[in-house]
């Protein structure tokens, strides 16, 4: 096996691959050909690999704890991370030109900071003030809902983020 310096761009994935390669290589070494110095170096390498494995395991556990989340995979669902960041998403049905208030599938703990809307109807008409739009947010979203306007029938989708 040849190890190459990685120009300071090491990542957890690259390090894990190198550790696995070292472990695989160590497993195929015939210890009967080692002298006392070689055996000590092998023992030192084995200890270093074990230490790296423990550190990598600890790092993995720490990273996994940072990205734990509660998830609802429903058509109108959410992802709520342990740090309180919440993403809600869903579908909206328009039956023509209308204004609708939609409840989020879960209430944001503090505030909804942004809602993005998408309308899939092929044509657009004027909503008002001469502006040709398909779907727009109306007002400021609350912790539990948002109001939107549409200019025609069709399927609509939203994604919202808050904390």
Phi and psi in radians as a Rosetta constraint file:
Dihedral C 1 N 2 CA 2 C 2 CIRCULARHARMONIC -1.952 0.35
Dihedral N 2 CA 2 C 2 N 3 CIRCULARHARMONIC 2.215 0.35
Dihedral C 2 N 3 CA 3 C 3 CIRCULARHARMONIC -1.773 0.35
Dihedral N 3 CA 3 C 3 N 4 CIRCULARHARMONIC 2.372 0.35
Dihedral C 3 N 4 CA 4 C 4 CIRCULARHARMONIC -2.129 0.35
Dihedral N 4 CA 4 C 4 N 5 CIRCULARHARMONIC 2.385 0.35
Dihedral C 4 N 5 CA 5 C 5 CIRCULARHARMONIC -1.083 0.35
Dihedral N 5 CA 5 C 5 N 6 CIRCULARHARMONIC 2.428 0.35
Dihedral C 5 N 6 CA 6 C 6 CIRCULARHARMONIC -1.754 0.35
Dihedral N 6 CA 6 C 6 N 7 CIRCULARHARMONIC 0.440 0.35
Dihedral C 6 N 7 CA 7 C 7 CIRCULARHARMONIC 0.946 0.35
Dihedral N 7 CA 7 C 7 N 8 CIRCULARHARMONIC 0.603 0.35
Dihedral C 7 N 8 CA 8 C 8 CIRCULARHARMONIC 1.296 0.35
Dihedral N 8 CA 8 C 8 N 9 CIRCULARHARMONIC 0.169 0.35
Dihedral C 8 N 9 CA 9 C 9 CIRCULARHARMONIC -1.846 0.35
Dihedral N 9 CA 9 C 9 N 10 CIRCULARHARMONIC 0.630 0.35
Dihedral C 9 N 10 CA 10 C 10 CIRCULARHARMONIC -1.158 0.35
Dihedral N 10 CA 10 C 10 N 11 CIRCULARHARMONIC 2.539 0.35
Dihedral C 10 N 11 CA 11 C 11 CIRCULARHARMONIC -2.327 0.35
Dihedral N 11 CA 11 C 11 N 12 CIRCULARHARMONIC 2.919 0.35
Dihedral C 11 N 12 CA 12 C 12 CIRCULARHARMONIC -0.997 0.35
Dihedral N 12 CA 12 C 12 N 13 CIRCULARHARMONIC -0.649 0.35
Dihedral C 12 N 13 CA 13 C 13 CIRCULARHARMONIC -1.190 0.35
Dihedral N 13 CA 13 C 13 N 14 CIRCULARHARMONIC -0.786 0.35
Dihedral C 13 N 14 CA 14 C 14 CIRCULARHARMONIC -1.124 0.35
Dihedral N 14 CA 14 C 14 N 15 CIRCULARHARMONIC -0.766 0.35
Dihedral C 14 N 15 CA 15 C 15 CIRCULARHARMONIC -1.078 0.35
Dihedral N 15 CA 15 C 15 N 16 CIRCULARHARMONIC -0.757 0.35
Dihedral C 15 N 16 CA 16 C 16 CIRCULARHARMONIC -1.069 0.35
Dihedral N 16 CA 16 C 16 N 17 CIRCULARHARMONIC -0.713 0.35
Dihedral C 16 N 17 CA 17 C 17 CIRCULARHARMONIC -1.118 0.35
Dihedral N 17 CA 17 C 17 N 18 CIRCULARHARMONIC -0.719 0.35
Dihedral C 17 N 18 CA 18 C 18 CIRCULARHARMONIC -1.132 0.35
Dihedral N 18 CA 18 C 18 N 19 CIRCULARHARMONIC -0.738 0.35
Dihedral C 18 N 19 CA 19 C 19 CIRCULARHARMONIC -1.087 0.35
Dihedral N 19 CA 19 C 19 N 20 CIRCULARHARMONIC -0.782 0.35
Dihedral C 19 N 20 CA 20 C 20 CIRCULARHARMONIC -1.073 0.35
Dihedral N 20 CA 20 C 20 N 21 CIRCULARHARMONIC -0.685 0.35
Dihedral C 20 N 21 CA 21 C 21 CIRCULARHARMONIC -1.144 0.35
Dihedral N 21 CA 21 C 21 N 22 CIRCULARHARMONIC -0.720 0.35
Dihedral C 21 N 22 CA 22 C 22 CIRCULARHARMONIC -1.109 0.35
Dihedral N 22 CA 22 C 22 N 23 CIRCULARHARMONIC -0.725 0.35
Dihedral C 22 N 23 CA 23 C 23 CIRCULARHARMONIC -1.112 0.35
Dihedral N 23 CA 23 C 23 N 24 CIRCULARHARMONIC -0.768 0.35
Dihedral C 23 N 24 CA 24 C 24 CIRCULARHARMONIC -1.074 0.35
Dihedral N 24 CA 24 C 24 N 25 CIRCULARHARMONIC -0.748 0.35
Dihedral C 24 N 25 CA 25 C 25 CIRCULARHARMONIC -1.149 0.35
Dihedral N 25 CA 25 C 25 N 26 CIRCULARHARMONIC -0.750 0.35
Dihedral C 25 N 26 CA 26 C 26 CIRCULARHARMONIC -1.055 0.35
Dihedral N 26 CA 26 C 26 N 27 CIRCULARHARMONIC -0.668 0.35
Dihedral C 26 N 27 CA 27 C 27 CIRCULARHARMONIC -1.140 0.35
Dihedral N 27 CA 27 C 27 N 28 CIRCULARHARMONIC -0.403 0.35
Dihedral C 27 N 28 CA 28 C 28 CIRCULARHARMONIC -1.748 0.35
Dihedral N 28 CA 28 C 28 N 29 CIRCULARHARMONIC 0.096 0.35
Dihedral C 28 N 29 CA 29 C 29 CIRCULARHARMONIC -1.418 0.35
Dihedral N 29 CA 29 C 29 N 30 CIRCULARHARMONIC 2.362 0.35
Dihedral C 29 N 30 CA 30 C 30 CIRCULARHARMONIC -1.556 0.35
Dihedral N 30 CA 30 C 30 N 31 CIRCULARHARMONIC 1.879 0.35
Dihedral C 30 N 31 CA 31 C 31 CIRCULARHARMONIC -1.211 0.35
Dihedral N 31 CA 31 C 31 N 32 CIRCULARHARMONIC -0.302 0.35
Dihedral C 31 N 32 CA 32 C 32 CIRCULARHARMONIC -1.169 0.35
Dihedral N 32 CA 32 C 32 N 33 CIRCULARHARMONIC -0.370 0.35
Dihedral C 32 N 33 CA 33 C 33 CIRCULARHARMONIC -1.579 0.35
Dihedral N 33 CA 33 C 33 N 34 CIRCULARHARMONIC -0.009 0.35
Dihedral C 33 N 34 CA 34 C 34 CIRCULARHARMONIC -1.540 0.35
Dihedral N 34 CA 34 C 34 N 35 CIRCULARHARMONIC 2.402 0.35
Dihedral C 34 N 35 CA 35 C 35 CIRCULARHARMONIC -1.493 0.35
Dihedral N 35 CA 35 C 35 N 36 CIRCULARHARMONIC -3.079 0.35
Dihedral C 35 N 36 CA 36 C 36 CIRCULARHARMONIC -1.068 0.35
Dihedral N 36 CA 36 C 36 N 37 CIRCULARHARMONIC -0.720 0.35
Dihedral C 36 N 37 CA 37 C 37 CIRCULARHARMONIC -1.162 0.35
Dihedral N 37 CA 37 C 37 N 38 CIRCULARHARMONIC -0.796 0.35
Dihedral C 37 N 38 CA 38 C 38 CIRCULARHARMONIC -1.084 0.35
Dihedral N 38 CA 38 C 38 N 39 CIRCULARHARMONIC -0.697 0.35
Dihedral C 38 N 39 CA 39 C 39 CIRCULARHARMONIC -1.140 0.35
Dihedral N 39 CA 39 C 39 N 40 CIRCULARHARMONIC -0.686 0.35
Dihedral C 39 N 40 CA 40 C 40 CIRCULARHARMONIC -1.149 0.35
Dihedral N 40 CA 40 C 40 N 41 CIRCULARHARMONIC -0.728 0.35
Dihedral C 40 N 41 CA 41 C 41 CIRCULARHARMONIC -1.093 0.35
Dihedral N 41 CA 41 C 41 N 42 CIRCULARHARMONIC -0.700 0.35
Dihedral C 41 N 42 CA 42 C 42 CIRCULARHARMONIC -1.119 0.35
Dihedral N 42 CA 42 C 42 N 43 CIRCULARHARMONIC -0.747 0.35
Dihedral C 42 N 43 CA 43 C 43 CIRCULARHARMONIC -1.092 0.35
Dihedral N 43 CA 43 C 43 N 44 CIRCULARHARMONIC -0.742 0.35
Dihedral C 43 N 44 CA 44 C 44 CIRCULARHARMONIC -1.088 0.35
Dihedral N 44 CA 44 C 44 N 45 CIRCULARHARMONIC -0.753 0.35
Dihedral C 44 N 45 CA 45 C 45 CIRCULARHARMONIC -1.087 0.35
Dihedral N 45 CA 45 C 45 N 46 CIRCULARHARMONIC -0.772 0.35
Dihedral C 45 N 46 CA 46 C 46 CIRCULARHARMONIC -1.060 0.35
Dihedral N 46 CA 46 C 46 N 47 CIRCULARHARMONIC -0.734 0.35
Dihedral C 46 N 47 CA 47 C 47 CIRCULARHARMONIC -1.134 0.35
Dihedral N 47 CA 47 C 47 N 48 CIRCULARHARMONIC -0.755 0.35
Dihedral C 47 N 48 CA 48 C 48 CIRCULARHARMONIC -1.092 0.35
Dihedral N 48 CA 48 C 48 N 49 CIRCULARHARMONIC -0.741 0.35
Dihedral C 48 N 49 CA 49 C 49 CIRCULARHARMONIC -1.103 0.35
Dihedral N 49 CA 49 C 49 N 50 CIRCULARHARMONIC -0.757 0.35
Dihedral C 49 N 50 CA 50 C 50 CIRCULARHARMONIC -1.066 0.35
Dihedral N 50 CA 50 C 50 N 51 CIRCULARHARMONIC -0.741 0.35
Dihedral C 50 N 51 CA 51 C 51 CIRCULARHARMONIC -1.124 0.35
Dihedral N 51 CA 51 C 51 N 52 CIRCULARHARMONIC -0.766 0.35
Dihedral C 51 N 52 CA 52 C 52 CIRCULARHARMONIC -1.098 0.35
Dihedral N 52 CA 52 C 52 N 53 CIRCULARHARMONIC -0.716 0.35
Dihedral C 52 N 53 CA 53 C 53 CIRCULARHARMONIC -1.044 0.35
Dihedral N 53 CA 53 C 53 N 54 CIRCULARHARMONIC -0.766 0.35
Dihedral C 53 N 54 CA 54 C 54 CIRCULARHARMONIC -1.113 0.35
Dihedral N 54 CA 54 C 54 N 55 CIRCULARHARMONIC -0.775 0.35
Dihedral C 54 N 55 CA 55 C 55 CIRCULARHARMONIC -1.105 0.35
Dihedral N 55 CA 55 C 55 N 56 CIRCULARHARMONIC -0.735 0.35
Dihedral C 55 N 56 CA 56 C 56 CIRCULARHARMONIC -1.124 0.35
Dihedral N 56 CA 56 C 56 N 57 CIRCULARHARMONIC -0.703 0.35
Dihedral C 56 N 57 CA 57 C 57 CIRCULARHARMONIC -1.106 0.35
Dihedral N 57 CA 57 C 57 N 58 CIRCULARHARMONIC -0.751 0.35
Dihedral C 57 N 58 CA 58 C 58 CIRCULARHARMONIC -1.112 0.35
Dihedral N 58 CA 58 C 58 N 59 CIRCULARHARMONIC -0.761 0.35
Dihedral C 58 N 59 CA 59 C 59 CIRCULARHARMONIC -1.081 0.35
Dihedral N 59 CA 59 C 59 N 60 CIRCULARHARMONIC -0.772 0.35
Dihedral C 59 N 60 CA 60 C 60 CIRCULARHARMONIC -1.055 0.35
Dihedral N 60 CA 60 C 60 N 61 CIRCULARHARMONIC -0.783 0.35
Dihedral C 60 N 61 CA 61 C 61 CIRCULARHARMONIC -1.073 0.35
Dihedral N 61 CA 61 C 61 N 62 CIRCULARHARMONIC -0.754 0.35
Dihedral C 61 N 62 CA 62 C 62 CIRCULARHARMONIC -1.108 0.35
Dihedral N 62 CA 62 C 62 N 63 CIRCULARHARMONIC -0.798 0.35
Dihedral C 62 N 63 CA 63 C 63 CIRCULARHARMONIC -1.111 0.35
Dihedral N 63 CA 63 C 63 N 64 CIRCULARHARMONIC -0.773 0.35
Dihedral C 63 N 64 CA 64 C 64 CIRCULARHARMONIC -1.046 0.35
Dihedral N 64 CA 64 C 64 N 65 CIRCULARHARMONIC -0.658 0.35
Dihedral C 64 N 65 CA 65 C 65 CIRCULARHARMONIC -1.155 0.35
Dihedral N 65 CA 65 C 65 N 66 CIRCULARHARMONIC -0.516 0.35
Dihedral C 65 N 66 CA 66 C 66 CIRCULARHARMONIC -1.291 0.35
Dihedral N 66 CA 66 C 66 N 67 CIRCULARHARMONIC -0.401 0.35
Dihedral C 66 N 67 CA 67 C 67 CIRCULARHARMONIC -2.019 0.35
Dihedral N 67 CA 67 C 67 N 68 CIRCULARHARMONIC 0.357 0.35
Dihedral C 67 N 68 CA 68 C 68 CIRCULARHARMONIC -1.190 0.35
Dihedral N 68 CA 68 C 68 N 69 CIRCULARHARMONIC 2.539 0.35
Dihedral C 68 N 69 CA 69 C 69 CIRCULARHARMONIC -2.660 0.35
Dihedral N 69 CA 69 C 69 N 70 CIRCULARHARMONIC 2.717 0.35
Dihedral C 69 N 70 CA 70 C 70 CIRCULARHARMONIC -1.717 0.35
Dihedral N 70 CA 70 C 70 N 71 CIRCULARHARMONIC 2.264 0.35
Dihedral C 70 N 71 CA 71 C 71 CIRCULARHARMONIC -2.215 0.35
Dihedral N 71 CA 71 C 71 N 72 CIRCULARHARMONIC 2.397 0.35
Dihedral C 71 N 72 CA 72 C 72 CIRCULARHARMONIC -2.061 0.35
Dihedral N 72 CA 72 C 72 N 73 CIRCULARHARMONIC 2.040 0.35
Dihedral C 72 N 73 CA 73 C 73 CIRCULARHARMONIC -1.636 0.35
Dihedral N 73 CA 73 C 73 N 74 CIRCULARHARMONIC 0.359 0.35
Dihedral C 73 N 74 CA 74 C 74 CIRCULARHARMONIC -1.181 0.35
Dihedral N 74 CA 74 C 74 N 75 CIRCULARHARMONIC 2.911 0.35
Dihedral C 74 N 75 CA 75 C 75 CIRCULARHARMONIC -0.993 0.35
Dihedral N 75 CA 75 C 75 N 76 CIRCULARHARMONIC -0.606 0.35
Dihedral C 75 N 76 CA 76 C 76 CIRCULARHARMONIC -1.988 0.35
Dihedral N 76 CA 76 C 76 N 77 CIRCULARHARMONIC 1.626 0.35
Dihedral C 76 N 77 CA 77 C 77 CIRCULARHARMONIC -2.211 0.35
Dihedral N 77 CA 77 C 77 N 78 CIRCULARHARMONIC -2.912 0.35
Dihedral C 77 N 78 CA 78 C 78 CIRCULARHARMONIC -2.783 0.35
Dihedral N 78 CA 78 C 78 N 79 CIRCULARHARMONIC 2.851 0.35
Dihedral C 78 N 79 CA 79 C 79 CIRCULARHARMONIC -2.275 0.35
Dihedral N 79 CA 79 C 79 N 80 CIRCULARHARMONIC 2.079 0.35
Dihedral C 79 N 80 CA 80 C 80 CIRCULARHARMONIC -2.043 0.35
Dihedral N 80 CA 80 C 80 N 81 CIRCULARHARMONIC 1.922 0.35
Dihedral C 80 N 81 CA 81 C 81 CIRCULARHARMONIC -1.380 0.35
Dihedral N 81 CA 81 C 81 N 82 CIRCULARHARMONIC 2.721 0.35
Dihedral C 81 N 82 CA 82 C 82 CIRCULARHARMONIC -1.080 0.35
Dihedral N 82 CA 82 C 82 N 83 CIRCULARHARMONIC -0.394 0.35
Dihedral C 82 N 83 CA 83 C 83 CIRCULARHARMONIC -1.470 0.35
Dihedral N 83 CA 83 C 83 N 84 CIRCULARHARMONIC 0.186 0.35
Dihedral C 83 N 84 CA 84 C 84 CIRCULARHARMONIC 1.441 0.35
Dihedral N 84 CA 84 C 84 N 85 CIRCULARHARMONIC -0.103 0.35
Dihedral C 84 N 85 CA 85 C 85 CIRCULARHARMONIC -1.133 0.35
Dihedral N 85 CA 85 C 85 N 86 CIRCULARHARMONIC 2.307 0.35
Dihedral C 85 N 86 CA 86 C 86 CIRCULARHARMONIC -2.263 0.35
Dihedral N 86 CA 86 C 86 N 87 CIRCULARHARMONIC 2.391 0.35
Dihedral C 86 N 87 CA 87 C 87 CIRCULARHARMONIC -2.100 0.35
Dihedral N 87 CA 87 C 87 N 88 CIRCULARHARMONIC 2.154 0.35
Dihedral C 87 N 88 CA 88 C 88 CIRCULARHARMONIC -1.947 0.35
Dihedral N 88 CA 88 C 88 N 89 CIRCULARHARMONIC 2.611 0.35
Dihedral C 88 N 89 CA 89 C 89 CIRCULARHARMONIC -2.609 0.35
Dihedral N 89 CA 89 C 89 N 90 CIRCULARHARMONIC 2.817 0.35
Dihedral C 89 N 90 CA 90 C 90 CIRCULARHARMONIC 3.056 0.35
Dihedral N 90 CA 90 C 90 N 91 CIRCULARHARMONIC -3.053 0.35
Dihedral C 90 N 91 CA 91 C 91 CIRCULARHARMONIC -1.925 0.35
Dihedral N 91 CA 91 C 91 N 92 CIRCULARHARMONIC 2.642 0.35
Dihedral C 91 N 92 CA 92 C 92 CIRCULARHARMONIC -2.283 0.35
Dihedral N 92 CA 92 C 92 N 93 CIRCULARHARMONIC 2.387 0.35
Dihedral C 92 N 93 CA 93 C 93 CIRCULARHARMONIC -1.950 0.35
Dihedral N 93 CA 93 C 93 N 94 CIRCULARHARMONIC 2.208 0.35
Dihedral C 93 N 94 CA 94 C 94 CIRCULARHARMONIC -1.866 0.35
Dihedral N 94 CA 94 C 94 N 95 CIRCULARHARMONIC 2.389 0.35
Dihedral C 94 N 95 CA 95 C 95 CIRCULARHARMONIC -1.936 0.35
Dihedral N 95 CA 95 C 95 N 96 CIRCULARHARMONIC 0.297 0.35
Dihedral C 95 N 96 CA 96 C 96 CIRCULARHARMONIC 2.459 0.35
Dihedral N 96 CA 96 C 96 N 97 CIRCULARHARMONIC -2.887 0.35
Dihedral C 96 N 97 CA 97 C 97 CIRCULARHARMONIC -1.190 0.35
Dihedral N 97 CA 97 C 97 N 98 CIRCULARHARMONIC 2.070 0.35
Dihedral C 97 N 98 CA 98 C 98 CIRCULARHARMONIC -2.815 0.35
Dihedral N 98 CA 98 C 98 N 99 CIRCULARHARMONIC 2.890 0.35
Dihedral C 98 N 99 CA 99 C 99 CIRCULARHARMONIC -2.062 0.35
Dihedral N 99 CA 99 C 99 N 100 CIRCULARHARMONIC 2.243 0.35
Dihedral C 99 N 100 CA 100 C 100 CIRCULARHARMONIC -2.342 0.35
Dihedral N 100 CA 100 C 100 N 101 CIRCULARHARMONIC 2.466 0.35
Dihedral C 100 N 101 CA 101 C 101 CIRCULARHARMONIC -1.802 0.35
Dihedral N 101 CA 101 C 101 N 102 CIRCULARHARMONIC 2.247 0.35
Dihedral C 101 N 102 CA 102 C 102 CIRCULARHARMONIC -2.069 0.35
Dihedral N 102 CA 102 C 102 N 103 CIRCULARHARMONIC 2.311 0.35
Dihedral C 102 N 103 CA 103 C 103 CIRCULARHARMONIC -1.474 0.35
Dihedral N 103 CA 103 C 103 N 104 CIRCULARHARMONIC 2.438 0.35
Dihedral C 103 N 104 CA 104 C 104 CIRCULARHARMONIC -1.219 0.35
Dihedral N 104 CA 104 C 104 N 105 CIRCULARHARMONIC 2.673 0.35
Dihedral C 104 N 105 CA 105 C 105 CIRCULARHARMONIC -1.184 0.35
Dihedral N 105 CA 105 C 105 N 106 CIRCULARHARMONIC -0.311 0.35
Dihedral C 105 N 106 CA 106 C 106 CIRCULARHARMONIC -2.566 0.35
Dihedral N 106 CA 106 C 106 N 107 CIRCULARHARMONIC 2.502 0.35
Dihedral C 106 N 107 CA 107 C 107 CIRCULARHARMONIC -1.376 0.35
Dihedral N 107 CA 107 C 107 N 108 CIRCULARHARMONIC 2.364 0.35
Dihedral C 107 N 108 CA 108 C 108 CIRCULARHARMONIC -1.219 0.35
Dihedral N 108 CA 108 C 108 N 109 CIRCULARHARMONIC 2.423 0.35
Dihedral C 108 N 109 CA 109 C 109 CIRCULARHARMONIC -1.105 0.35
Dihedral N 109 CA 109 C 109 N 110 CIRCULARHARMONIC -0.754 0.35
Dihedral C 109 N 110 CA 110 C 110 CIRCULARHARMONIC -2.022 0.35
Dihedral N 110 CA 110 C 110 N 111 CIRCULARHARMONIC -0.908 0.35
Dihedral C 110 N 111 CA 111 C 111 CIRCULARHARMONIC -2.881 0.35
Dihedral N 111 CA 111 C 111 N 112 CIRCULARHARMONIC 2.632 0.35
Dihedral C 111 N 112 CA 112 C 112 CIRCULARHARMONIC -1.605 0.35
Dihedral N 112 CA 112 C 112 N 113 CIRCULARHARMONIC 2.155 0.35
Dihedral C 112 N 113 CA 113 C 113 CIRCULARHARMONIC -1.648 0.35
Dihedral N 113 CA 113 C 113 N 114 CIRCULARHARMONIC -0.455 0.35
Dihedral C 113 N 114 CA 114 C 114 CIRCULARHARMONIC -2.777 0.35
Dihedral N 114 CA 114 C 114 N 115 CIRCULARHARMONIC 2.544 0.35
Dihedral C 114 N 115 CA 115 C 115 CIRCULARHARMONIC -2.280 0.35
Dihedral N 115 CA 115 C 115 N 116 CIRCULARHARMONIC 2.293 0.35
Dihedral C 115 N 116 CA 116 C 116 CIRCULARHARMONIC -1.991 0.35
Dihedral N 116 CA 116 C 116 N 117 CIRCULARHARMONIC 2.330 0.35
Dihedral C 116 N 117 CA 117 C 117 CIRCULARHARMONIC -2.073 0.35
Dihedral N 117 CA 117 C 117 N 118 CIRCULARHARMONIC 2.571 0.35
Dihedral C 117 N 118 CA 118 C 118 CIRCULARHARMONIC -2.398 0.35
Dihedral N 118 CA 118 C 118 N 119 CIRCULARHARMONIC 2.289 0.35
Dihedral C 118 N 119 CA 119 C 119 CIRCULARHARMONIC -2.000 0.35
Dihedral N 119 CA 119 C 119 N 120 CIRCULARHARMONIC 2.281 0.35
Dihedral C 119 N 120 CA 120 C 120 CIRCULARHARMONIC -1.766 0.35
Dihedral N 120 CA 120 C 120 N 121 CIRCULARHARMONIC 0.048 0.35
Dihedral C 120 N 121 CA 121 C 121 CIRCULARHARMONIC -1.151 0.35
Dihedral N 121 CA 121 C 121 N 122 CIRCULARHARMONIC 2.412 0.35
Dihedral C 121 N 122 CA 122 C 122 CIRCULARHARMONIC -1.213 0.35
Dihedral N 122 CA 122 C 122 N 123 CIRCULARHARMONIC -0.515 0.35
Dihedral C 122 N 123 CA 123 C 123 CIRCULARHARMONIC -2.066 0.35
Dihedral N 123 CA 123 C 123 N 124 CIRCULARHARMONIC 2.782 0.35
Dihedral C 123 N 124 CA 124 C 124 CIRCULARHARMONIC -2.174 0.35
Dihedral N 124 CA 124 C 124 N 125 CIRCULARHARMONIC 2.699 0.35
Dihedral C 124 N 125 CA 125 C 125 CIRCULARHARMONIC -2.269 0.35
Dihedral N 125 CA 125 C 125 N 126 CIRCULARHARMONIC 3.054 0.35
Dihedral C 125 N 126 CA 126 C 126 CIRCULARHARMONIC -1.366 0.35
Dihedral N 126 CA 126 C 126 N 127 CIRCULARHARMONIC 2.226 0.35
Dihedral C 126 N 127 CA 127 C 127 CIRCULARHARMONIC -1.442 0.35
Dihedral N 127 CA 127 C 127 N 128 CIRCULARHARMONIC -0.661 0.35
Dihedral C 127 N 128 CA 128 C 128 CIRCULARHARMONIC 2.920 0.35
Dihedral N 128 CA 128 C 128 N 129 CIRCULARHARMONIC 2.825 0.35
Dihedral C 128 N 129 CA 129 C 129 CIRCULARHARMONIC 0.979 0.35
Dihedral N 129 CA 129 C 129 N 130 CIRCULARHARMONIC 0.485 0.35
Dihedral C 129 N 130 CA 130 C 130 CIRCULARHARMONIC 1.259 0.35
Dihedral N 130 CA 130 C 130 N 131 CIRCULARHARMONIC 0.173 0.35
Dihedral C 130 N 131 CA 131 C 131 CIRCULARHARMONIC -1.628 0.35
Dihedral N 131 CA 131 C 131 N 132 CIRCULARHARMONIC 2.213 0.35
Dihedral C 131 N 132 CA 132 C 132 CIRCULARHARMONIC -1.646 0.35
Dihedral N 132 CA 132 C 132 N 133 CIRCULARHARMONIC 1.883 0.35
Dihedral C 132 N 133 CA 133 C 133 CIRCULARHARMONIC -2.372 0.35
Dihedral N 133 CA 133 C 133 N 134 CIRCULARHARMONIC 2.859 0.35
Dihedral C 133 N 134 CA 134 C 134 CIRCULARHARMONIC -1.768 0.35
Dihedral N 134 CA 134 C 134 N 135 CIRCULARHARMONIC -0.798 0.35
Dihedral C 134 N 135 CA 135 C 135 CIRCULARHARMONIC -2.658 0.35
Dihedral N 135 CA 135 C 135 N 136 CIRCULARHARMONIC 2.412 0.35
Dihedral C 135 N 136 CA 136 C 136 CIRCULARHARMONIC -2.433 0.35
Dihedral N 136 CA 136 C 136 N 137 CIRCULARHARMONIC 2.717 0.35
Dihedral C 136 N 137 CA 137 C 137 CIRCULARHARMONIC -1.393 0.35
Dihedral N 137 CA 137 C 137 N 138 CIRCULARHARMONIC 2.420 0.35
Dihedral C 137 N 138 CA 138 C 138 CIRCULARHARMONIC -2.037 0.35
Dihedral N 138 CA 138 C 138 N 139 CIRCULARHARMONIC 1.943 0.35
Dihedral C 138 N 139 CA 139 C 139 CIRCULARHARMONIC 1.442 0.35
Dihedral N 139 CA 139 C 139 N 140 CIRCULARHARMONIC -2.937 0.35
Dihedral C 139 N 140 CA 140 C 140 CIRCULARHARMONIC -1.745 0.35
Dihedral N 140 CA 140 C 140 N 141 CIRCULARHARMONIC 2.302 0.35
Dihedral C 140 N 141 CA 141 C 141 CIRCULARHARMONIC -1.124 0.35
Dihedral N 141 CA 141 C 141 N 142 CIRCULARHARMONIC 2.599 0.35
Dihedral C 141 N 142 CA 142 C 142 CIRCULARHARMONIC -1.744 0.35
Dihedral N 142 CA 142 C 142 N 143 CIRCULARHARMONIC -3.068 0.35
Dihedral C 142 N 143 CA 143 C 143 CIRCULARHARMONIC -1.170 0.35
Dihedral N 143 CA 143 C 143 N 144 CIRCULARHARMONIC -0.406 0.35
Dihedral C 143 N 144 CA 144 C 144 CIRCULARHARMONIC -2.052 0.35
Dihedral N 144 CA 144 C 144 N 145 CIRCULARHARMONIC -0.203 0.35
Dihedral C 144 N 145 CA 145 C 145 CIRCULARHARMONIC -2.789 0.35
Dihedral N 145 CA 145 C 145 N 146 CIRCULARHARMONIC 2.998 0.35
Dihedral C 145 N 146 CA 146 C 146 CIRCULARHARMONIC -2.558 0.35
Dihedral N 146 CA 146 C 146 N 147 CIRCULARHARMONIC 2.738 0.35
Dihedral C 146 N 147 CA 147 C 147 CIRCULARHARMONIC -2.018 0.35
Dihedral N 147 CA 147 C 147 N 148 CIRCULARHARMONIC 2.389 0.35
Dihedral C 147 N 148 CA 148 C 148 CIRCULARHARMONIC -2.358 0.35
Dihedral N 148 CA 148 C 148 N 149 CIRCULARHARMONIC 2.747 0.35
Dihedral C 148 N 149 CA 149 C 149 CIRCULARHARMONIC -2.149 0.35
Dihedral N 149 CA 149 C 149 N 150 CIRCULARHARMONIC 2.526 0.35
Dihedral C 149 N 150 CA 150 C 150 CIRCULARHARMONIC -2.331 0.35
Dihedral N 150 CA 150 C 150 N 151 CIRCULARHARMONIC 2.728 0.35
Dihedral C 150 N 151 CA 151 C 151 CIRCULARHARMONIC -1.814 0.35
Dihedral N 151 CA 151 C 151 N 152 CIRCULARHARMONIC 0.016 0.35
Dihedral C 151 N 152 CA 152 C 152 CIRCULARHARMONIC -2.974 0.35
Dihedral N 152 CA 152 C 152 N 153 CIRCULARHARMONIC 3.080 0.35
Dihedral C 152 N 153 CA 153 C 153 CIRCULARHARMONIC -1.298 0.35
Dihedral N 153 CA 153 C 153 N 154 CIRCULARHARMONIC 2.718 0.35
Dihedral C 153 N 154 CA 154 C 154 CIRCULARHARMONIC 2.570 0.35
Dihedral N 154 CA 154 C 154 N 155 CIRCULARHARMONIC 3.072 0.35
Dihedral C 154 N 155 CA 155 C 155 CIRCULARHARMONIC -1.563 0.35
Dihedral N 155 CA 155 C 155 N 156 CIRCULARHARMONIC 2.426 0.35
Dihedral C 155 N 156 CA 156 C 156 CIRCULARHARMONIC -2.252 0.35
Dihedral N 156 CA 156 C 156 N 157 CIRCULARHARMONIC 2.698 0.35
Dihedral C 156 N 157 CA 157 C 157 CIRCULARHARMONIC -2.371 0.35
Dihedral N 157 CA 157 C 157 N 158 CIRCULARHARMONIC 2.650 0.35
Dihedral C 157 N 158 CA 158 C 158 CIRCULARHARMONIC -2.442 0.35
Dihedral N 158 CA 158 C 158 N 159 CIRCULARHARMONIC 2.746 0.35
Dihedral C 158 N 159 CA 159 C 159 CIRCULARHARMONIC -2.462 0.35
Dihedral N 159 CA 159 C 159 N 160 CIRCULARHARMONIC 2.368 0.35
Dihedral C 159 N 160 CA 160 C 160 CIRCULARHARMONIC -2.299 0.35
Dihedral N 160 CA 160 C 160 N 161 CIRCULARHARMONIC 2.588 0.35
Dihedral C 160 N 161 CA 161 C 161 CIRCULARHARMONIC -2.316 0.35
Dihedral N 161 CA 161 C 161 N 162 CIRCULARHARMONIC 2.488 0.35
Dihedral C 161 N 162 CA 162 C 162 CIRCULARHARMONIC -2.910 0.35
Dihedral N 162 CA 162 C 162 N 163 CIRCULARHARMONIC -2.862 0.35
